[in-house]
C-alpha cells in the first residue's frame, strides 16, 4: 500500500474507476446476450427491440473507451445483419 497521500488518493480513485468499468462492461455483455437470446426466438419484433436497446449502449461504451470503436462498429454491424436477415 502507498505511503504518500497523493499515492493513496490515486489508489482510491483507481479502485473506484475499476469497479465502475467492471459494472459498465457487465452491462454491455448482458445487453449483447439479450440480443443473442432474442435472435434465438426468430421473432422480428423482439429482436428489433433488443437491438434498439443495445446500439446506444454499445456506442456509449465505445465513447467512454471501454471497448474499441471498431469493436463497437463490428457489434452494431452484426446486429444489423441479424435484423436484415429476418
Secondary structure as UniProt FT lines:
FT   HELIX           5..41
FT   HELIX           44..64
FT   HELIX           69..84
//
